[in-house]
């Protein structure tokens, strides 16, 4: 028990929790959002994972703490050699953290590729729409940001054909009739879209 406690204190120290000897006995509601995230990361690291799945680790924390958590994850990745699957809705976080991006919509992969290609040469209309909706310092002031029309369908009421077709600005007649398969587009990306190929998903 003593040894387990020492290991946990060491892990708390590794993830930047100050006064780990005291904090180890704290209840979760006694910790700030940032400390709770660090404690979660310490718990995950205790298993010495080769792959860490971080599901929205920066949700509901302020931007300063968010920057600290991201720096911590990058540092731990370098130190422990752990691969990280980072799940997030925040494109700014993706730009900072990811080397390879998979863009998903309604549980299906819409596009994937190296982060620079996804941000600078997006191939799928959904990826393009997401990138258009990022506020820019250089954008016109007092102009509403472009949004994706419509709403996300309920998972039990999925549209037929391409799942994005009811909201797609480039929709074609065939898009409602068949599901596009994920296929290579260019040298480094893959996309599920009839704009780039006619391959239908057999599933
Ligand atoms: S397959 Fe059609 S509806 Fe789907 S993303 Fe491509 S153009 Fe839009």
Boltz pocket constraint, residues with backbone or C-beta under 6 A from the ligand:
constraints:
  - pocket:
      binder: B
      contacts: [[A, 124], [A, 125], [A, 126], [A, 162], [A, 163], [A, 164], [A, 165], [A, 166], [A, 168], [A, 169], [A, 170], [A, 171], [A, 172], [A, 175], [A, 180], [A, 192], [A, 193], [A, 194], [A, 195]]
      max_distance: 6.0
